[in-house]
């Protein structure tokens, strides 16, 4: 696919300045060959804290003053929301959302799309930039996914059509001719260069490589992205490694024995060194833990794990990071002999 944004963006941003003297990266990359999720989640964070403004005001100032430092301030405050958008997109499409390299690729693609649409934004129209940019952000996410798939597509529009006809074929259970006819009628597709039948052939070829057809449709019939205008995203990895909590949890974890640390990491599928959280499908069962540490049973491994959790919880209580409430049953009454 031909992508000329690398030529268009510099031309569109001619006359803009991007000066951030006095600011530094809050979480710099320690080793570019070994990325961590903590680094890529905070790639736009600045130190010291930028001036407080509404998100849309940063963009308006950036366009009116032709000063991209305000765009950097916007990214600083928008980043947490953007992380949530990418998390949800990757999860919905069956990807490992805790792959730092892939996550950074998606993030930088969205950055490029934001820079592409920024000069076209008119602050005088009284429209929020995120609503204006929603389509561009979604295209950036789809473009990244398209590049990672098996097919060769002439454009993002063709890629959308391939996924749409693939979804119809996969979900309807109809014969090929019926699906091609239904797709042409539903979408009004008329393209002499690539027929609807050829689109379905491409979709079937990719079907064995990646699951293309679990899609969510918006009012235009396209795959919908997350709502970037609403800040309702959170994840427990972000909470765990945020600020003082990360230091307190790490300090308490380091006071445990090697066996206790190993049990917690394997059972919870988390690396306490880098903060990477793996899918729960990779967590070790108590049977696996019992085999790795000989001389115990699955129930013994579970009891040891529970005791280790209590020990870690006690240390966090002592540090004042968490508070717990103990509930005890004081009585039990039978009703109707039950």
PyMOL commands that set and color helices and strands:
alter all, ss='L'
color gray80, all
select helices_A, chain A and resi 5-12+37-41+55-65+69-92+100-118+123-125+129-147+156-172+176-187+196-207+236-240+244-254+258-268+280-282+286-292+298-319
alter helices_A, ss='H'
color red, helices_A
select strands_A, chain A and resi 24-25+46-47
alter strands_A, ss='S'
color yellow, strands_A
deselect
rebuild
show_as cartoon
